[in-house]
Amino acid sequence: MLYLQSAVIIRPGTTPDEYGNERPDWGAGATRIPVDGVNVQPVNGSTEDTDDRQLTVTGWRLYTSRGVDLDLRETDRVEFDGMVLQVIGKVARWPAPGGGVHHIEADLQEVD
């Protein structure tokens, strides 16, 4: 019952900037990969930064069920429940006894 949620992995394309450097393209160049059977939960509450502007940061964590490995990278974003979340740090792939991946966990962050 825990892994009934759906999300979309958003993988950026690349586009050159005015100096010829490749930079992420989150628009038309991005690839959208739908995934089912995940669990996304809030973690670590929310923090506010009001030094320069009103900013609320909310943490989330994505889990997969046993035996499920997603093609999720630290450079991706995840669309879930009307939010676009950034992957924070490396995606944790927990090893299964006997080999393979038991499940994955990924820290996500929404910035308003």
Residue pairs with C-beta under 8 A, 6 or more apart in sequence:
2 39
2 63
2 65
3 37
3 38
3 39
3 63
3 64
3 65
3 68
4 37
4 39
5 37
5 38
5 39
5 40
5 80
6 34
6 35
6 36
6 37
6 38
7 34
7 35
7 38
7 40
7 62
7 78
7 79
7 80
8 32
8 33
8 34
8 35
8 78
8 79
8 80
9 32
9 33
9 34
9 35
9 70
9 71
9 72
9 76
9 77
9 78
10 26
10 30
10 31
10 32
10 33
10 76
10 77
10 78
10 79
10 84
11 30
11 31
11 32
11 33
11 73
11 75
11 76
12 24
12 25
12 26
12 29
12 30
12 75
12 76
12 77
13 24
13 25
13 28
13 29
13 30
13 31
14 22
14 23
14 24
14 25
14 29
15 22
15 23
15 24
15 25
15 29
16 22
16 23
17 23
24 75
26 77
32 79
33 71
35 70
37 64
37 65
37 68
38 62
38 63
38 64
38 70
39 62
39 63
39 64
39 65
40 60
40 61
40 62
40 63
40 78
40 80
40 81
40 108
41 60
41 61
41 63
42 58
42 59
42 60
43 59
43 60
43 61
43 107
44 59
45 58
45 59
46 56
46 57
46 58
46 59
47 56
47 57
48 54
48 55
48 56
48 57
49 55
49 57
55 111
55 112
56 111
56 112
57 109
57 110
57 111
57 112
58 109
58 110
58 112
59 88
59 107
59 108
59 109
60 80
60 85
60 107
60 108
60 109
60 110
61 105
61 106
61 107
61 108
62 72
62 78
62 80
62 104
62 105
62 106
62 108
63 103
63 104
63 105
64 70
64 103
64 104
65 103
66 96
66 102
66 103
67 96
67 100
67 101
67 102
67 103
68 101
68 103
68 104
69 93
69 100
69 101
69 104
70 91
70 104
72 78
72 87
72 91
72 104
72 106
73 87
73 91
74 87
74 88
74 89
74 90
74 91
75 87
76 87
77 84
77 85
77 86
77 87
78 84
78 85
78 87
78 106
78 108
79 85
80 108
83 110
84 110
85 108
85 109
85 110
86 108
86 109
86 110
86 111
87 106
87 107
87 108
88 107
88 108
88 109
89 107
91 104
91 105
91 106
92 104
92 105
92 106
93 101
93 104
94 101
94 102
94 103
94 104
94 105
95 101
95 102
96 102
